[in-house]
């Protein structure tokens, strides 16, 4: 099983964000495709508000399997443009929640709006990430409490 943590990263587009570190390596750096190069995680320093909740809280709920995401098959957005717009291009993954594990699989680069969509680009350099569920939930649950005052 993979180990996951979030660590600050300021290198891409001069934007601060929390990067997904899987087994000691940035997940982003494992995707070998130029369209992914400048993307940041959804946990950006410049959060926006929706229904009184920060975007971090909304994204964390999707990462924990709560609610519907805007992507087909409830794929979760992992990496997005630094502007926060899913239409610029997004790395998504299929989320599977089991009793003891949470899995990210079928990684791809896609756009949300149909008019802008190309055929989703499969990112095959990373096959899947399987995380121990309790540790994974402890990592993302604190974001659920982040409500903008």
PyMOL commands that set and color helices and strands:
alter all, ss='L'
color gray80, all
select helices_A, chain A and resi 28-30+34-36+55-63+72-74+86-88+114-116+133-144
alter helices_A, ss='H'
color red, helices_A
select strands_A, chain A and resi 4-9+17-22+25-26+40-41+49-50+53-54+76-80+90-97+101-110+121-122+128-132
alter strands_A, ss='S'
color yellow, strands_A
deselect
rebuild
show_as cartoon
